[in-house]
Every structure is written in structure tokens, then in C-alpha cells.
């Protein structure tokens, strides 16, 4: 549990809007249910995210941006060619 908390501690430093997007994308990644996944699998949640953020007409670019932030924060590892892996999963 401590490792999970540490992996998400960076969220406390985000403003509310950024934290909202990050947590929504993290929920999508968790819903995939595997340690390694593809960008297309996260894109499958586009409609869900569009309902949460109806004013955003650029959902896919926002997903990519949030995945980059999660990578930069050490929550995800970018494997190349649209593939990611959750760190500390399993």
C-alpha cells in the first residue's frame, strides 16, 4: 500500500483541473486491467472521457498529454510504438 501511495503522491502538487484529468486517465488505465497496454486501449475510453469533460473537443490529444505526464512522474513506463506499462503493477 505504501508503494501505491508513493506512486501517486505527485497528484497533491497538481491543480484541481490537472488532477481531475490525471485521475480519470489513471482510472482508464486501471480499467484495462493489465500491466502493459496500448494507446488504442486508452482511446477506447474516449466517449467516457468526453462525457466527463463535455467542453473538451480534443480528447485524444489530452489522453496522450496525460499519459506523458504519468510517464514523467514515474507512474507509467513508455515502451515505444504506443505501448505503456504501469510501474509497480503486479
KEKE-3310 file (N, C-alpha, C; in steps of 0.2 Angstrom, whole numbers, plus 5000, padded with zeros to 4 digits):
npx = (5004:5010:5019:5010:5004:5015:5018:5007:5008:5012:5001:4996:5002:4997:4985:4967:4960:4970:4973:4961:4960:4971:4968:4956:4962:4970:4961:4956:4967:4968:4956:4959:4966:4978:4995:5004:4999:4991:4990:4979:4970:4968:4962:4950:4942:4938:4924:4919:4927:4924:4911:4913:4921:4913:4916:4928:4935:4946:4950:4958:4971:4972:4972:4984:4993:4991:4995:5009:5012:5010:5020:5031:5031:5033:5024:5020:5028:5035:5035:5037:5031:5017:5015:5013:5018:5012:5020:5026:5015:5007)
npy = (4994:5006:5008:5010:5023:5031:5031:5039:5051:5062:5068:5077:5089:5095:5106:5107:5105:5099:5088:5081:5077:5069:5059:5053:5048:5039:5030:5024:5017:5008:5001:4994:4984:4976:4975:4980:4989:4997:5012:5013:5006:5014:5025:5019:5023:5035:5041:5040:5049:5060:5062:5066:5077:5087:5099:5098:5097:5089:5076:5065:5070:5075:5064:5058:5068:5067:5054:5056:5064:5056:5046:5054:5057:5045:5035:5028:5018:5021:5011:5012:5014:5017:5009:5006:5003:5000:5005:4997:4988:4973)
npz = (5000:5004:4993:4983:4987:4987:4973:4968:4974:4968:4963:4973:4971:4960:4951:4953:4941:4933:4941:4940:4927:4926:4936:4930:4918:4924:4930:4918:4913:4924:4922:4911:4915:4914:4916:4905:4891:4876:4867:4860:4867:4878:4871:4869:4879:4876:4873:4886:4893:4886:4890:4903:4902:4894:4887:4881:4866:4861:4865:4862:4860:4873:4881:4877:4881:4895:4898:4895:4906:4916:4913:4915:4928:4933:4935:4924:4912:4896:4882:4869:4852:4855:4866:4883:4901:4917:4931:4945:4945:4949)
capx = (5000:5014:5021:5004:5003:5021:5017:5003:5009:5013:4995:4994:5005:4993:4979:4961:4959:4975:4972:4955:4961:4976:4965:4952:4966:4973:4956:4955:4972:4967:4951:4961:4967:4984:5001:5006:4993:4992:4987:4972:4966:4966:4957:4943:4938:4936:4917:4918:4930:4920:4905:4916:4923:4910:4918:4934:4934:4952:4950:4964:4977:4973:4974:4991:4996:4991:5000:5016:5013:5010:5026:5036:5030:5036:5018:5020:5034:5034:5039:5038:5026:5011:5014:5015:5017:5011:5026:5024:5009:5008)
capy = (5000:5012:5009:5014:5030:5035:5031:5044:5056:5068:5071:5083:5095:5097:5110:5103:5103:5094:5082:5078:5073:5063:5053:5050:5043:5033:5025:5021:5013:5003:4998:4990:4978:4973:4979:4983:4991:5001:5019:5012:5003:5020:5028:5016:5027:5042:5043:5041:5055:5066:5064:5069:5084:5089:5105:5097:5094:5086:5071:5060:5074:5076:5057:5057:5073:5064:5048:5059:5067:5050:5044:5059:5056:5038:5031:5023:5017:5021:5006:5013:5012:5017:5004:5008:4998:5003:5004:4994:4984:4966)
capz = (5000:5004:4986:4979:4989:4984:4965:4966:4978:4964:4962:4978:4968:4954:4952:4953:4934:4931:4945:4938:4921:4928:4939:4925:4914:4928:4931:4912:4913:4929:4920:4906:4919:4913:4917:4899:4887:4871:4867:4857:4873:4882:4867:4869:4884:4873:4874:4893:4895:4883:4894:4910:4900:4888:4884:4878:4859:4859:4870:4861:4862:4880:4883:4876:4886:4902:4898:4895:4912:4920:4912:4918:4935:4935:4936:4918:4908:4889:4879:4862:4847:4858:4872:4890:4906:4924:4936:4952:4945:4950)
cpx = (5004:5017:5016:5004:5009:5020:5012:5003:5010:5007:4993:4997:5002:4987:4973:4960:4964:4974:4966:4956:4966:4972:4960:4956:4969:4967:4955:4961:4971:4961:4953:4963:4973:4990:5004:4999:4995:4988:4980:4968:4963:4961:4950:4939:4936:4929:4916:4921:4927:4914:4907:4918:4920:4912:4925:4933:4941:4954:4957:4970:4978:4975:4982:4995:4997:4995:5007:5017:5014:5017:5032:5036:5032:5030:5018:5027:5032:5038:5040:5032:5019:5010:5017:5014:5016:5017:5023:5018:5011:5012)
cpy = (5006:5014:5013:5021:5034:5036:5037:5050:5063:5072:5077:5089:5098:5101:5105:5101:5097:5087:5078:5074:5067:5057:5050:5045:5037:5028:5021:5016:5007:4999:4993:4983:4974:4978:4983:4984:4996:5007:5018:5009:5009:5024:5025:5019:5034:5045:5044:5047:5061:5067:5067:5076:5086:5095:5104:5093:5090:5081:5067:5064:5074:5069:5057:5062:5070:5058:5050:5061:5061:5046:5048:5058:5049:5033:5026:5023:5017:5016:5007:5011:5012:5012:5007:5002:5002:5001:5001:4990:4977:4964)
cpz = (5000:4997:4982:4980:4986:4976:4963:4970:4974:4963:4967:4975:4962:4956:4951:4946:4932:4934:4942:4932:4922:4931:4935:4921:4918:4929:4924:4912:4918:4926:4914:4909:4918:4914:4911:4894:4881:4871:4864:4862:4877:4878:4867:4874:4882:4874:4882:4895:4892:4887:4901:4908:4893:4884:4880:4871:4856:4864:4868:4862:4870:4884:4883:4880:4893:4903:4898:4903:4917:4919:4915:4925:4938:4936:4930:4915:4900:4886:4872:4858:4851:4863:4878:4895:4913:4928:4942:4951:4946:4956)
residu = (UNK:UNK:UNK:UNK:UNK:UNK:UNK:UNK:UNK:UNK:UNK:UNK:UNK:UNK:UNK:UNK:UNK:UNK:UNK:UNK:UNK:UNK:UNK:UNK:UNK:UNK:UNK:UNK:UNK:UNK:UNK:UNK:UNK:UNK:UNK:UNK:UNK:UNK:UNK:UNK:UNK:UNK:UNK:UNK:UNK:UNK:UNK:UNK:UNK:UNK:UNK:UNK:UNK:UNK:UNK:UNK:UNK:UNK:UNK:UNK:UNK:UNK:UNK:UNK:UNK:UNK:UNK:UNK:UNK:UNK:UNK:UNK:UNK:UNK:UNK:UNK:UNK:UNK:UNK:UNK:UNK:UNK:UNK:UNK:UNK:UNK:UNK:UNK:UNK:UNK)
# end
